[in-house]
Amino acid sequence: MNSANEKKLVEIFTVILELENDNKNILSISRLTEENWDSLAHVSIVAAIESEFGLNLESSDMERMSSFAETRLLLEEKGL
């Protein structure tokens, strides 16, 4: 994933999950560890990623997005 796309992804997570702007541990964020990552936040993350990157994610992709790292890997596999 190029740095511009990674920056966009970090911004999506930061805004939707209301994270600190200087959060250096974003790679460790997951649905299990982040209290703001509820079902509504998950839908918002999916919608923002689809809009920002011009993707149509499958339900299996959405289920796989259980952490920042896994989401980043998924987007890399899609060529971003």
C-alpha positions in Angstrom: 0.0 0.0 0.0 1.5 3.3 -0.9 1.9 6.0 1.7 -0.9 8.2 0.4 -3.4 5.4 0.6 -2.2 4.4 4.0 -2.6 8.0 5.2 -6.2 8.0 3.9 -6.9 4.7 5.7 -5.4 6.0 9.0 -7.5 9.1 8.7 -10.7 7.1 8.1 -10.0 5.0 11.3 -8.9 8.1 13.3 -12.0 10.1 12.5 -14.6 7.3 12.7 -13.2 5.8 15.9 -12.4 9.2 17.4 -8.8 8.3 18.0 -6.1 10.7 19.1 -4.4 12.3 16.0 -1.0 11.2 17.3 -2.0 7.6 17.8 1.2 5.6 17.0 -0.4 2.2 17.8 -3.0 2.2 15.1 -1.6 -1.1 13.8 -2.8 -2.8 17.0 -6.3 -1.5 16.9 -9.0 -4.1 16.5 -12.7 -4.5 17.1 -11.9 -6.3 20.4 -9.6 -3.7 21.8 -11.3 -0.4 20.6 -14.4 0.4 22.6 -15.6 2.9 19.9 -15.6 0.2 17.2 -19.2 -1.0 17.4 -21.4 -2.2 14.6 -22.3 1.4 13.5 -18.6 2.4 13.4 -17.8 -0.8 11.4 -20.5 0.1 8.8 -19.1 3.7 8.7 -15.5 2.4 8.2 -16.7 0.1 5.3 -18.7 3.0 3.7 -15.8 5.4 4.0 -13.3 2.9 2.5 -15.6 2.1 -0.4 -16.1 5.8 -1.1 -12.5 6.9 -0.7 -11.0 4.0 -2.7 -13.8 3.4 -5.2 -14.4 -0.2 -4.1 -17.4 -2.5 -3.7 -16.5 -4.7 -0.7 -18.1 -8.2 -0.4 -19.6 -9.3 2.8 -16.7 -11.7 3.3 -14.4 -8.7 3.0 -16.4 -6.7 5.6 -16.2 -9.6 8.0 -12.5 -9.9 7.6 -12.0 -6.2 8.6 -11.6 -7.0 12.3 -8.5 -4.8 12.8 -6.7 -2.0 11.2 -3.9 -4.4 10.2 -6.3 -6.9 8.6 -8.1 -4.0 6.8 -4.8 -2.7 5.4 -3.8 -6.2 4.2 -7.2 -6.6 2.5 -6.8 -3.3 0.7 -3.2 -4.3 -0.4 -4.6 -7.6 -1.8 -7.1 -5.4 -3.8 -4.2 -3.6 -5.3 -4.1 -0.4 -3.3 
